[in-house]
Structure formats: C-alpha cells, structure tokens
C-alpha cells in the first residue's frame, strides 16, 4: 500500500494523550506526512507541543509539518510548513526556506492560488473542503473537476481535504488526488485509530 494518508491533528489536543495516539497512528507505517494544526493557542504552547510531537515523527521517519507559521516551523526544526491564504507570500517563504524544506499550500477552490503555487514550485497543493468537515469551516468548495484540472497542468502532488472517510475517498483518488488529508475520521473513530487507518484500501 502506498502512503496516501496525510494525517492532521485535531484543532485541540491534550499533549500526553495525543502523543500516544500519534504513535499508534504512525506505527501503522501508512502515514505519509503529519501536520500539527493548532489554532487560537499562544505561540509558546504550540512550540512546546511541536517540539515533543516532532520527535515522535522523527522516530517513525514521517515528515512533521507545522501549520501557518513559517518562522516557528524553522525554530522547532519542522520538516515543512503548510501555508493558508493569509500566511504570507509563497515566493518570499520559498526563497527563505532551507534546502529540502517542504512547503505546501492551501488552495481551496482557487485557480489563482493554484497558479501561484505552481509558479513557486511548492511541494504540494491542497484542495478542499470536498465534503462537510467537522474540523473547520472551509474557504472553498471544489469539485472533482478541479482535481483533474490540477492533474492536467502540474506534476506537483495534489492533496484533498475535508470530511474524508473510508466511504467517500475513492472518487478523489480516481480523479488524481495523490494523498488524502484526514482528521476527524481517524482521531474520532469508534473502533480506534488503527482501524480507521486500515479501512482505507489503497
């Protein structure tokens, strides 16, 4: 099975409990990247949690991506940063990033944002939300044609996000998605994290 799951943290976590859950997820050897996405927390709290969780990712050789904050990502030694629409100019961050630093962009349903991301040769393009999401209100509502559009114009990996579970993901893969960003379905599954991850049949 190829590693098509891009695992994202819940918006709020208890560090001790979540560290154990993250280890369980990464033990499956089916997670391609992990993103820490915490909103509305002081920077020092995000930094503390990032320092702990990034070490777990290192243990399992899974790239650790920090959401939003490029400077903090550098400070905690993250492998990359995910940039939303308001997180700074892609070109400036791309020019300032260390070698092999992963830069992903949230493009929602915007062809302009996709064009800008391609121009700056980012490492992945994220599209979404495709389905109703319990985690966040999306800035866009793309359809499968946008995935196909991206696939036709670039070789940059395409990541789809938004309410993805084991029953609705296949059309995204069939349309050209390289990875699926999953949050609630995995962390909140009644049968556990590993069961949820294994239920994706790639």
PyMOL commands that set and color helices and strands:
alter all, ss='L'
color gray80, all
select helices_A, chain A and resi 15-27+43-59+70-75+90-96+111-119+144-153+170-175+184-187+193-198
alter helices_A, ss='H'
color red, helices_A
select strands_A, chain A and resi 5-8+31-36+63-67+80-83+102-108+124-128+157-161+179-182
alter strands_A, ss='S'
color yellow, strands_A
deselect
rebuild
show_as cartoon
